[in-house]
Amino acid sequence: MSTPSAPDATLTVGDVADRVGLAPSAVRYYDERGLIRSVRTTGGQRRFGRDTIRRLAFISAAQQVGKTLDQIADALETLPDERTPTHDDWAAIATSWRPGLDEQIARLEALRDKLDGCIGCGCLSLERCALWNPDDAAATLGDGARWLLGESLSDVDATATATAVHDPSRS
């Protein structure tokens, strides 16, 4: 790894990749997507400012909590181009993501808590399960394991639910 000689020197793709533990191709990809910014030398090589390391650390953390690259790009758009983002800049983004992360955590905890009960009964069928899905009421909510996704009959119009639960053709 080459080390820039001055504190304000730019970093090569390889320097950045080594510092953040990514492949150089990932650094180039994030640059092409506009998640980080480079300048080109007269020879066409990319050079990055030191703030790129912080941005890549943010991208990595955001991916670890389930954010898509589009969501990450939207967040990074709010940060200044002309200076290194401050603690307050990062905190504002983290604060805006907190409610969604709290909901995601609650869904995962509910899934964890229900999963052993579903598998434990032995039927392995939410279509026939008398405990979690009597009369296949979940069918009114759409495809997939609706109860395990945190949905309930209160998410459906009461009339549609009553019809689905008592419809003899669904037996």
C-alpha positions as CSV (number, residue, x, y, z in Angstrom):
1,M,0.0,0.0,0.0
2,S,1.4,3.4,-0.9
3,T,1.0,6.1,1.7
4,P,0.4,9.7,0.6
5,S,3.3,12.0,1.7
6,A,1.2,15.0,2.9
7,P,-1.9,15.0,5.2
8,D,-4.0,16.6,2.5
9,A,-2.8,14.3,-0.3
10,T,-5.3,12.3,-2.3
11,L,-5.6,8.5,-2.1
12,T,-5.5,6.0,-5.0
13,V,-8.1,3.4,-5.5
14,G,-5.7,0.9,-3.9
15,D,-5.0,3.1,-0.9
16,V,-8.7,3.5,-0.2
17,A,-9.5,-0.2,-0.8
18,D,-6.7,-1.2,1.6
19,R,-7.8,1.3,4.3
20,V,-11.5,0.2,4.3
21,G,-11.1,-3.5,3.5
22,L,-12.8,-3.5,0.1
23,A,-11.8,-4.7,-3.2
24,P,-10.6,-1.9,-5.6
25,S,-13.5,-2.9,-7.9
26,A,-16.0,-2.1,-5.1
27,V,-14.4,1.4,-4.6
28,R,-14.7,2.0,-8.4
29,Y,-18.3,0.8,-8.4
30,Y,-19.3,3.1,-5.5
31,D,-17.6,6.0,-7.4
32,E,-19.5,5.2,-10.6
33,R,-22.7,5.1,-8.6
34,G,-22.0,8.5,-7.1
35,L,-21.8,7.3,-3.5
36,I,-18.2,8.6,-3.3
37,R,-16.4,11.1,-5.5
38,S,-13.1,11.0,-7.2
39,V,-11.0,13.4,-9.3
40,R,-9.0,12.2,-12.2
41,T,-5.3,12.8,-12.7
42,T,-4.1,13.9,-16.1
43,G,-3.4,10.2,-16.8
44,G,-7.1,9.3,-16.0
45,Q,-6.4,7.6,-12.7
46,R,-8.9,8.2,-9.8
47,R,-7.9,10.0,-6.7
48,F,-10.0,10.3,-3.6
49,G,-10.1,12.7,-0.7
50,R,-9.6,11.4,2.9
51,D,-13.3,11.9,3.6
52,T,-14.0,9.0,1.2
53,I,-12.9,6.6,4.0
54,R,-15.6,8.0,6.3
55,R,-18.2,7.8,3.5
56,L,-17.2,4.1,2.8
57,A,-17.4,3.3,6.5
58,F,-20.9,4.8,6.5
59,I,-21.9,2.8,3.4
60,S,-20.7,-0.4,5.1
61,A,-22.6,0.3,8.3
62,A,-25.8,1.2,6.4
63,Q,-25.6,-2.0,4.4
64,Q,-25.2,-4.0,7.6
65,V,-28.5,-2.6,8.9
66,G,-30.2,-3.5,5.6
67,K,-30.2,-0.2,3.7
68,T,-30.1,-0.5,-0.1
69,L,-27.6,1.4,-2.2
70,D,-30.4,3.7,-3.4
71,Q,-31.3,4.5,0.2
72,I,-27.7,5.1,1.0
73,A,-27.3,7.3,-2.0
74,D,-30.3,9.4,-0.9
75,A,-28.8,9.9,2.5
76,L,-25.3,10.8,1.1
77,E,-27.0,13.4,-1.2
78,T,-27.8,15.4,2.0
79,L,-24.1,15.6,2.9
80,P,-21.9,18.5,1.9
81,D,-19.6,18.1,-1.1
82,E,-17.3,20.9,-0.1
83,R,-16.3,19.6,3.4
84,T,-15.8,16.4,5.3
85,P,-19.2,15.5,6.9
86,T,-19.3,16.3,10.6
87,H,-20.6,14.1,13.5
88,D,-23.8,16.2,13.4
89,D,-24.2,15.4,9.7
90,W,-23.9,11.7,10.3
91,A,-26.1,11.9,13.4
92,A,-29.0,13.5,11.4
93,I,-29.0,10.6,9.0
94,A,-28.8,8.0,11.8
95,T,-31.7,9.7,13.6
96,S,-33.8,9.7,10.4
97,W,-33.2,6.0,10.0
98,R,-33.9,5.0,13.6
99,P,-37.7,4.6,13.4
100,G,-37.4,2.2,10.4
101,L,-34.7,0.2,12.1
102,D,-36.8,0.0,15.3
103,E,-39.7,-1.4,13.2
104,Q,-37.3,-3.8,11.5
105,I,-36.0,-5.0,14.8
106,A,-39.6,-5.5,16.2
107,R,-40.5,-7.5,13.1
108,L,-37.5,-9.7,13.5
109,E,-38.1,-10.2,17.2
110,A,-41.7,-11.2,16.5
111,L,-40.6,-13.6,13.7
112,R,-38.1,-15.1,16.1
113,D,-40.7,-15.5,18.8
114,K,-43.3,-17.0,16.5
115,L,-41.1,-19.2,14.5
116,D,-40.4,-21.9,17.1
117,G,-44.2,-22.2,17.8
118,C,-45.0,-22.6,14.1
119,I,-42.4,-25.2,13.5
120,G,-43.0,-26.8,16.9
121,C,-46.6,-27.8,16.2
122,G,-45.4,-30.1,13.5
123,C,-47.8,-29.3,10.7
124,L,-45.4,-26.9,8.9
125,S,-48.3,-25.4,7.0
126,L,-49.7,-22.0,7.6
127,E,-52.5,-22.9,5.2
128,R,-53.8,-25.7,7.5
129,C,-52.5,-24.5,10.9
130,A,-55.4,-24.3,13.4
131,L,-53.2,-22.3,15.8
132,W,-51.8,-19.5,13.6
133,N,-54.1,-19.5,10.6
134,P,-57.6,-20.9,11.4
135,D,-59.7,-21.4,8.2
136,D,-56.8,-19.9,6.2
137,A,-57.8,-16.4,7.1
138,A,-54.3,-15.2,6.1
139,A,-55.1,-15.8,2.5
140,T,-57.0,-12.5,2.5
141,L,-53.7,-10.8,3.2
142,G,-51.8,-12.1,0.2
143,D,-49.1,-14.6,-0.6
144,G,-46.4,-15.6,1.9
145,A,-46.3,-16.2,5.6
146,R,-48.4,-13.2,6.6
147,W,-48.5,-13.9,10.3
148,L,-44.8,-14.3,10.5
149,L,-44.4,-11.0,8.6
150,G,-46.2,-9.3,11.5
151,E,-49.6,-8.9,9.8
152,S,-52.9,-9.7,11.5
153,L,-56.6,-9.9,10.7
154,S,-56.9,-6.3,11.8
155,D,-54.9,-5.4,8.7
156,V,-57.8,-6.5,6.5
157,D,-61.2,-5.1,6.1
158,A,-63.5,-6.9,8.5
159,T,-66.0,-7.8,5.8
160,A,-63.4,-9.4,3.6
161,T,-62.1,-11.3,6.6
162,A,-65.5,-12.6,7.6
163,T,-66.2,-13.7,4.0
164,A,-62.8,-15.5,3.7
165,V,-63.2,-17.2,7.1
166,H,-66.7,-18.4,6.5
167,D,-66.6,-19.1,2.7
168,P,-67.4,-22.8,2.3
169,S,-65.5,-22.9,-1.1
170,R,-62.3,-22.2,0.8
171,S,-62.6,-25.4,2.8
